[in-house]
Amino acid sequence: MIGIVVFHAVLLLLGLGILIRVVPLGVVSDALGYLHTTIGITTPPTGQVRMIALIWIGSTIVIADGCVLLMLLIAKLLR
């Protein structure tokens, strides 16, 4: 339970840091470039880097929460 709360807190702080421009654009751009190159998709233009990073963070939260809820549902059904 603590891990889930910490996960959400860290991603929320990262998202806020990107949104209010505390995290430099170069760092965000490099991270997105590495991620996009690794999975084989084109990197976003410089003007859209912050928005795309926030979309990735939101998607990660939704996927992780979905996995946790699915695990809890399966555990409840097996009990």
C-alpha positions in Angstrom: 0.0 0.0 0.0 2.8 2.4 0.9 4.5 1.6 -2.5 1.4 2.6 -4.4 1.1 5.9 -2.5 4.8 6.7 -3.0 4.5 5.8 -6.7 1.6 8.2 -7.1 3.3 10.9 -5.1 6.6 10.7 -7.1 4.7 10.8 -10.5 2.5 13.7 -9.3 5.6 15.7 -8.2 7.3 14.9 -11.5 4.3 16.0 -13.4 4.0 19.2 -11.4 7.7 19.9 -11.9 7.3 19.5 -15.7 4.1 21.6 -15.7 5.4 24.5 -13.8 8.7 24.3 -15.6 11.0 23.4 -12.7 12.4 20.5 -14.7 14.5 21.9 -17.5 13.2 21.3 -21.1 16.5 19.6 -22.1 16.1 16.9 -19.4 12.5 16.2 -20.4 13.4 16.2 -24.1 16.4 13.8 -23.6 14.2 11.4 -21.5 11.4 11.4 -24.1 13.9 11.0 -26.9 15.4 8.0 -25.2 12.0 6.5 -24.5 10.7 7.1 -28.0 13.9 5.8 -29.6 13.8 2.6 -27.4 10.2 1.7 -28.4 10.8 2.8 -32.1 8.5 5.8 -32.5 9.3 9.3 -33.6 10.3 11.9 -31.0 8.0 14.8 -30.5 8.9 18.3 -31.6 10.4 20.6 -29.0 7.2 22.6 -28.6 5.2 19.5 -27.6 7.8 17.9 -25.3 6.1 19.0 -22.0 2.6 18.0 -23.1 3.8 14.5 -24.4 5.7 13.9 -21.1 2.5 14.7 -19.1 0.6 12.3 -21.3 3.2 9.6 -20.7 3.0 10.2 -16.9 -0.8 10.0 -17.0 -0.8 6.9 -19.1 1.7 5.2 -16.7 -0.5 6.0 -13.7 -3.6 4.6 -15.5 -1.9 1.4 -16.5 -0.4 0.8 -13.1 -3.7 1.5 -11.3 -5.5 -0.8 -13.8 -3.0 -3.6 -13.1 -3.4 -3.2 -9.3 -7.2 -3.2 -9.5 -7.1 -6.3 -11.8 -4.8 -8.1 -9.3 -7.2 -7.2 -6.4 -10.2 -8.4 -8.4 -8.5 -11.7 -9.2 -7.4 -12.2 -5.6 -11.0 -11.4 -4.4 -12.5 -13.9 -6.8 -10.0 -16.6 -5.8 -10.7 -16.2 -2.2 
